[in-house]
């Protein structure tokens, strides 16, 4: 298994760490030349539907779409069947769990105006920052420009379009604070 993981990382230009675990199929990595994907220690990537009680509807997809794109994933991060898509920058802190079917995208998929939808120049984008000890619930969507504070919980199926303060529990579309977690 270690040999398989090492070869996978070498193929995609990722710096391999022996502490990583890939469950089920390897993630789909789409990375532009020059883009950077940094993953720290004890990373768990789950694309195995038998290893998630909510099921997995897709393999993990990590997309770094432009040469200047940076994706940073901290220590002890676990992701299941989700999409991380960046053309600018996505930073994920330590001890973060990302549920199955979640989408984290620092950009619109296409332009808003009909005549600009076929060109990448009109795509709006803005960095996403996810703090430490964050739980992103299954099938949540985190959109461009959002900062999620340390210790926060994003409820399943939420659409996050604004910053989330530390230790907040948010849910809904659009996601709103429903309470704070006591320290």
BELQUI-V834865 format. One line per field, one symbol per residue. phi: phi as a letter, one per 20 degrees, with the letter a starting at -180 (. if undefined). psi: psi as a letter, one per 20 degrees, with the letter a starting at -180 (. if undefined). burial: I if it has 16 or more other ideal C-beta (glycine too) atoms within 10 Angstrom, else O. A space follows every 10 residues. Layout:
phi: ???
psi: ???
burial: ???
This chain:
phi: .ffffffgff gemeffcfef cddmfffedc cfgnfccdce eleccdcdff dbfemcebff cccdecgefc cccffleccc ldddccccbc ddfelddcff mfcccebffa fefgfdfede fefebagdcd feleddfgle cdegneddfg mecdfgmfde dcgdfgledc bocffcfdad efe
psi: gggggghggg gjkqoqphiq popbqqrppo pqphqpoppb rlppookoii jpiirpirqp popniqhjqp pppaqlppqo lrpooqiepp ppaqlpporp jqpopjqqhr rgqhijhiqi hjpqqqqppp aqkqporpkq porqjqppqq jrpoqpjqoo irqprqkqpq rroqpqphrq pq.
burial: OOOOIOOIIO OOOIOOOOOI OIIIOIIOIO IOOOIOIOII OIIIIIIOIO OIOOOIOOII IIIIIIOOII IIIIOIIIII IIIIIIIIII IIIIIIIIII IIIIIIIIOO IOOOOOOOOO OOIOIOOIII IIIIIIIIII IIIIIIOIIO IIIIIIIIII OOOIOIIIII IOOOIOOOOO OOO
